[in-house]
Amino acid sequence: MGAPLVSPFVAEDEPIRIGRATTALTMLGPAKKAGLIVAFSRELAKRSAAVAVFRQILTEDATASLDAAIFSTTAATTCAPAAILFGVAPGVGFAGGDNVAIKQDFRALVAPYHAAGGGADLVFITSPAMAAALALHHPRFEWPVLVSAQIPAGRLIMLQQSAFVAGFGYMVDIDRTESPTLHREDTTPLELVNAAGTVADPTRSLWQTGAIALRMTYDMALTMRGAGRIQYLNGASW
């Protein structure tokens, strides 16, 4: 309920206190659209399980790219929400690469987290290599450790699970089409023809070439509920 924190016990036949809830403005949204297209030949679709394979590839790519976006330090843009590490001052990993370094790194994260009033429902997130090193040094580590291959080497993140807020649209849409013309660019796709009349290159007509495209789109918003509930450090030596 928030301050003041007083004893919760009440004598028999005595009035129960009225709590004073204090909330900070935390806005989730507006949701942003994410999407990906993959194209392949009709022949491949007829002679193999290409449609199922490429649906799986879309799913895996969406997972990896979303991880990379969420656990980065980028600011919000007109088309994307801010990453959860944006605006958070990073700590610096302890040197040595041994058990002492691990303990010092965790202490460095816990101190500001505790000062910010973080709860006990915390989770640690790191790279596969660091998660494996932690398991070897501390096989009975009691807090949950999540792993993402998109987290840079040497980065350790600690967050309060209940402070991470995310919302998705009603469903993930995967559409199949064989008619449009596409700009075959995997990093910075452009309008097929811009206002100056410049034609994007390379372009490909799916209908003319007998190809099929799968398009995945979904809507998402994310934020952290409360300051200080996420901490991270770079340069961990283990």
N, C-alpha and C positions, 0 to 999 in steps of 0.2 A: 504493500500500500504506500510505502514511502515514509519519510520522516514525519513525526518523531517515532523512533523505535522504542516501544515500552513493553512491559510485561504483558503477555496475552491472557494471563489468568484473571478470572473474575470471581468474586465471592458470590455465594448463593444469594439470590434475590437482589443482586446489585446490577446497575445498568452497565451494559457493554459499551466500551468507548467507540467513538466514531472516527474512523481512519481518515487521513487526509492524503488523497492520491495526487501525486504530482506527475504530470506527463510532459514530455518534450515533443516538439513538432517533428514527426518522422513521416515523410511522405513516400509512399510506394507508388511508383508510376510517374507519368503514363508509361504503359507497356511499349516496348520497342520490338520491331519485327526482325527476325533472323531468318536467313534462307540460304539454300545451296541447291545447285543444279548439277546433274551428271548426265552425260549423253553417250550413247553407244549405238552400234549398228543394228538394224533389224535382223540381219543374218545371225549375229551373235545371240540375239534374243530367241530366235527360233531354234538354234542348235545347242543351247545350253540353258542353265538356270540363271542367266544374266540378270533378269529382273530382280529375283530374290537376292542375288549377290550384291547388286548395286543398291538395293534398299538397305542392306546391312551396312554397306560402305557409307551411305548417307547418315545412318544412325551413329556410326562410330566417328565420322568426321564432325557431326554436330556435337557429340559429347566432348571430343578433344578441343574443338574451337571454343565451346562454351566454357570449359575449364580454363583455357588460356585467357579468355576475356574476364572471367570472374576474379581470378587470382592474380591479375596484373595490377599495375598502379596507375592506369590511365584515367583521365578525367571524363566526365560525361560529354557527349556530343549531341547534335540534333538527331542522330540515328541510333545512339547506343547509351545505355546507362553507365554511370561511373562504376569502375571496378571497386571491390570492397577494400582494397589496400590504398586507394587514392586518399591522399591527405594524412596517411598514417606514417609517422616518423619511424624508420626502420632501425633496429638495433644492429650491432656488429657481432658476428660469431666469435667465440673464444678460441684462441689458438691451441694447438696441441693434438687435436684429432683423437683424443682418448676419452675415457670415462669422466675425467674431471671436466673436460670441455663440454661434454653433453650436459652435465649437471649445471655448469655455469650458464649455458645457453638457456636452459629451462628456467633457471632463476631469473635471468634477465627479462624473460617474457612475463613471468608470473608477477613480478613486482608492480609494473604499471597497470597490469590487468586488475590486480587486487585493489590498487589505489582508485581505479575507476569504478569499483563496485561490481566487478564481474562475478557471475554466479558459479556454482559448482558444475554446471552442465557444459564443461568446456571440452573441446576436441582439438587435436593437433593435426595439421595437414602438411605434408612434405612430399619430396620426390621418392620414387621407389628405392633408390640407393640409400638415402638417409633413413627411410623406414626400415630397411633391412639391417642397417648398422645399429639402429636403436633396438631392434629385436634381439640382435646378438649380444649387445651390452646389457640390456634390461628385458629379458624374456617375460617377466611378469609385470611389465609396465601397465598400470591400472587404467590409464586414460585412453579413450579411443584415438587411434591414429589412422587417418585417411590418407590415401595415396593418389597422386595425380602425376602422370608423366609430363604434364605441361608446366609444372612448377620448376623454376630454374634450380640447378644444382646449388646446394648451400643455403637454400631458403627454408625456414621453419616458420609456420604460421600457427597461431593459437587464437581460437575464437570461441565465444559463448554461443552454443548452438541455438538457444532460444532468442538470441539477438540478431541472428541472420534471418532476414525476411525475403522471400521470393514468391512471385506469382506468375503463373503461366496461363495462356489462353485456354479456351475450352478443349482444344485438341491440337495435335501436330498434323498438319496437312501434307500428304505426299500425293502429288498429282502426276499423271502420265500424259504426255502429249507427243504428237508426231508431225505437227504443222508449223511451228514458228521458226524464225531465223534468230540465231543466237550469236552473240559476240563470245568467241571461245577464249575467254581470259579468266584465269583462276585467282587473280589477285586484285586487279582494279578494272572490272568490267565497265564499259562505257555505253552511252546511248549509241544505237546503230548509226544514226546520222545526227550530229549535233547542230546547234543553231547556225554555225558557220558553214555547214554543208560537208564537214569532214566525216568520212565513213570509217567506222571502227574496223580494225583488222586484227586477227582474222575473224570473219563471219562465216556462218554455215547455215544453209537452209536444211532443216530436218526433213521436210517433205521431198526436196529435190534429191537429197542424198540417201533417202531411205533409212533415216535414223530415228531413234526414240530418246526422249529426255524424261527424266524423273526430277521433280522439283519438290523440295521439302521447305516448308515455312512454318514458323511458330512465333508466338508473341510471348515476351517475358519482361518482367520488371524485378529489380532486386535492390536491397538497401540494408544497412545495418541499423538496428534499433538501439540507439544509445552510443555515446562516444566512449572510446577506450575499450570496447568489448572485443576488439580484435587487435592483436599485436603480432609483429613478425620481425625477423632478423635475417640478414644476408651474410654470406661468408662463413657459414658453419663449417668447421674443419673436419667433421666426422662424416 
